[in-house]
Amino acid sequence: MLAIASMKEGRKVTWFPSYGAEMRGGTANCTVVISDTLIGSPVVLNPDILVAMNKASFDKFLPILKKRGLLFYDSSLITKHATRSDVVPVAVPATQIASSAGNTKSANMVMLGAVVAGTGVLHKSSVLALFENSQQDHPELNINRQSLVKGMEYIENKKG
């Protein structure tokens, strides 16, 4: 969704998913590069933003986060953690918020909303527009949209 919304804004985008050897329970990650200019490579050695949805990913990818980078993490699942003093942590109880919206599986949508609201990397309207042409009566899509909005609201309320 991040890549599609970026393209709709006329930005240059690459995304590079990577899955562990395990089908379920292993770490998976996806690198997304968004730019206003041509992108030379989808490979990122030191990302500006890290989104960690579980402790294993937090531990694995925190060391490569750029100094002064933003660390968004699911504080519902990652409670004890060693953090770096040179990054900006943004704790988002994504799983808890998603559960209150009706489906813990939408924690990723909560986090997407938090990232959009917390970074300004995209316009909120660009991400929300992705739901406009979808089937409105599909309950999971409605939960995903609600979760996205709740993630945005969580960050906006935290700032205010």
Kinemage of the C-alpha trace (Angstrom):
@kinemage 1
@onewidth
@group {chain A} dominant
@subgroup {mainchain}
@vectorlist {calphas} color= white
{ca met a 1} P 0.000 0.000 0.000
{ca leu a 2} L 2.878 2.344 0.744
{ca ala a 3} L 4.332 1.756 -2.727
{ca ile a 4} L 0.998 2.095 -4.530
{ca ala a 5} L 0.071 5.305 -2.701
{ca ser a 6} L 3.532 6.696 -3.496
{ca met a 7} L 3.084 5.946 -7.192
{ca lys a 8} L -0.319 7.649 -7.141
{ca glu a 9} L 1.456 10.739 -5.813
{ca gly a 10} L 3.795 10.601 -8.810
{ca arg a 11} L 6.818 9.501 -6.798
{ca lys a 12} L 9.461 6.984 -7.863
{ca val a 13} L 9.178 3.713 -5.915
{ca thr a 14} L 10.885 0.365 -5.520
{ca trp a 15} L 9.928 -2.377 -3.131
{ca phe a 16} L 11.856 -5.494 -2.380
{ca pro a 17} L 10.199 -8.170 -0.218
{ca ser a 18} L 12.250 -10.854 1.494
{ca tyr a 19} L 10.915 -13.919 3.284
{ca gly a 20} L 12.783 -16.221 5.636
{ca ala a 21} L 13.090 -19.946 5.018
{ca glu a 22} L 10.152 -20.614 7.323
{ca met a 23} L 6.668 -20.341 5.823
{ca arg a 24} L 5.088 -19.177 9.074
{ca gly a 25} L 6.714 -17.616 12.086
{ca gly a 26} L 9.960 -16.574 10.420
{ca thr a 27} L 11.025 -13.010 9.901
{ca ala a 28} L 9.930 -11.355 6.710
{ca asn a 29} L 10.848 -7.889 5.604
{ca cys a 30} L 10.186 -5.513 2.782
{ca thr a 31} L 12.353 -2.606 1.759
{ca val a 32} L 10.450 0.296 0.225
{ca val a 33} L 12.293 3.193 -1.379
{ca ile a 34} L 10.319 6.353 -2.142
{ca ser a 35} L 11.975 9.189 -4.002
{ca asp a 36} L 11.289 12.237 -6.129
{ca thr a 37} L 14.203 11.257 -8.404
{ca leu a 38} L 15.215 8.038 -10.155
{ca ile a 39} L 16.167 5.191 -7.817
{ca gly a 40} L 19.422 3.431 -8.623
{ca ser a 41} L 18.864 0.306 -6.527
{ca pro a 42} L 16.159 -1.252 -4.346
{ca val a 43} L 18.844 -2.293 -1.865
{ca val a 44} L 19.052 -0.180 1.292
{ca leu a 45} L 21.918 -0.730 3.689
{ca asn a 46} L 20.891 1.842 6.314
{ca pro a 47} L 17.198 2.777 6.195
{ca asp a 48} L 15.854 6.124 7.392
{ca ile a 49} L 12.765 4.433 8.861
{ca leu a 50} L 12.393 0.993 10.416
{ca val a 51} L 9.031 -0.570 11.160
{ca ala a 52} L 9.338 -3.544 13.515
{ca met a 53} L 6.184 -5.571 14.040
{ca asn a 54} L 7.776 -8.220 16.293
{ca lys a 55} L 10.743 -8.689 18.600
{ca ala a 56} L 12.717 -10.860 16.155
{ca ser a 57} L 12.550 -8.187 13.457
{ca phe a 58} L 13.302 -5.462 15.994
{ca asp a 59} L 16.467 -7.265 17.111
{ca lys a 60} L 17.539 -8.160 13.574
{ca phe a 61} L 17.078 -4.799 11.861
{ca leu a 62} L 17.677 -2.171 14.573
{ca pro a 63} L 21.476 -2.312 14.129
{ca ile a 64} L 21.228 -1.170 10.491
{ca leu a 65} L 18.868 1.765 11.093
{ca lys a 66} L 20.530 5.048 10.128
{ca lys a 67} L 21.640 7.369 12.936
{ca arg a 68} L 18.752 9.686 13.836
{ca gly a 69} L 16.462 7.272 11.966
{ca leu a 70} L 12.856 6.697 13.003
{ca leu a 71} L 12.082 3.426 14.751
{ca phe a 72} L 8.366 2.587 14.652
{ca tyr a 73} L 7.676 -0.547 16.687
{ca asp a 74} L 4.635 -2.462 17.909
{ca ser a 75} L 4.757 -1.793 21.635
{ca ser a 76} L 1.971 -4.353 22.164
{ca leu a 77} L 4.427 -7.117 21.279
{ca ile a 78} L 7.832 -5.549 21.890
{ca thr a 79} L 7.949 -4.617 25.538
{ca lys a 80} L 11.506 -5.287 26.643
{ca his a 81} L 14.027 -3.970 24.240
{ca ala a 82} L 17.476 -2.564 23.960
{ca thr a 83} L 17.331 0.635 22.007
{ca arg a 84} L 19.947 2.883 20.547
{ca ser a 85} L 20.378 6.404 21.866
{ca asp a 86} L 21.002 7.681 18.326
{ca val a 87} L 17.571 6.796 16.895
{ca val a 88} L 14.089 8.185 17.464
{ca pro a 89} L 11.781 5.490 18.883
{ca val a 90} L 8.066 5.695 18.116
{ca ala a 91} L 6.130 3.150 20.181
{ca val a 92} L 2.767 2.263 18.645
{ca pro a 93} L 0.540 -0.358 20.328
{ca ala a 94} L -0.498 -1.557 16.871
{ca thr a 95} L -1.769 -5.013 17.837
{ca gln a 96} L -3.811 -3.612 20.709
{ca ile a 97} L -5.330 -0.901 18.499
{ca ala a 98} L -6.067 -3.432 15.740
{ca ser a 99} L -7.750 -5.728 18.231
{ca ser a 100} L -10.026 -2.902 19.331
{ca ala a 101} L -10.870 -2.287 15.655
{ca gly a 102} L -11.945 -5.905 15.281
{ca asn a 103} L -8.985 -7.866 13.915
{ca thr a 104} L -5.425 -8.194 15.229
{ca lys a 105} L -4.313 -9.048 11.678
{ca ser a 106} L -4.781 -5.384 10.787
{ca ala a 107} L -1.922 -4.303 13.082
{ca asn a 108} L 0.134 -3.652 9.954
{ca met a 109} L -2.504 -1.169 8.797
{ca val a 110} L -2.398 0.593 12.164
{ca met a 111} L 1.361 0.878 11.768
{ca leu a 112} L 1.047 2.148 8.195
{ca gly a 113} L -1.263 4.893 9.453
{ca ala a 114} L 1.220 5.731 12.200
{ca val a 115} L 4.103 5.949 9.739
{ca val a 116} L 2.153 8.161 7.340
{ca ala a 117} L 1.025 10.499 10.145
{ca gly a 118} L 4.394 10.460 11.902
{ca thr a 119} L 6.618 11.108 8.911
{ca gly a 120} L 4.609 12.969 6.299
{ca val a 121} L 6.243 10.732 3.700
{ca leu a 122} L 2.831 10.570 1.971
{ca his a 123} L -0.355 12.557 2.092
{ca lys a 124} L -2.942 10.828 4.275
{ca ser a 125} L -5.480 11.258 1.494
{ca ser a 126} L -3.307 9.227 -0.909
{ca val a 127} L -3.382 6.185 1.342
{ca leu a 128} L -7.073 6.540 2.196
{ca ala a 129} L -7.911 6.876 -1.500
{ca leu a 130} L -6.756 3.299 -2.050
{ca phe a 131} L -9.958 2.166 -0.350
{ca glu a 132} L -12.313 4.311 -2.456
{ca asn a 133} L -12.757 1.948 -5.404
{ca ser a 134} L -12.900 -1.221 -3.346
{ca gln a 135} L -15.998 -3.131 -2.368
{ca gln a 136} L -17.464 -1.122 0.475
{ca asp a 137} L -19.391 -4.065 1.900
{ca his a 138} L -16.277 -6.193 2.415
{ca pro a 139} L -15.819 -6.332 6.218
{ca glu a 140} L -12.034 -6.891 6.176
{ca leu a 141} L -11.468 -3.863 3.966
{ca asn a 142} L -13.535 -1.743 6.318
{ca ile a 143} L -11.505 -3.015 9.287
{ca asn a 144} L -8.268 -2.258 7.430
{ca arg a 145} L -9.413 1.282 6.633
{ca gln a 146} L -10.531 1.827 10.242
{ca ser a 147} L -7.197 0.481 11.480
{ca leu a 148} L -5.283 2.783 9.154
{ca val a 149} L -7.230 5.788 10.452
{ca lys a 150} L -6.729 4.686 14.070
{ca gly a 151} L -2.961 4.525 13.495
{ca met a 152} L -2.990 8.052 12.093
{ca glu a 153} L -5.109 9.290 14.996
{ca tyr a 154} L -2.841 7.617 17.550
{ca ile a 155} L 0.172 9.568 16.287
{ca glu a 156} L -1.749 12.813 15.867
{ca asn a 157} L -3.092 12.585 19.431
{ca lys a 158} L 0.384 11.715 20.731
{ca lys a 159} L 1.812 14.858 19.112
{ca gly a 160} L -0.978 17.078 20.401
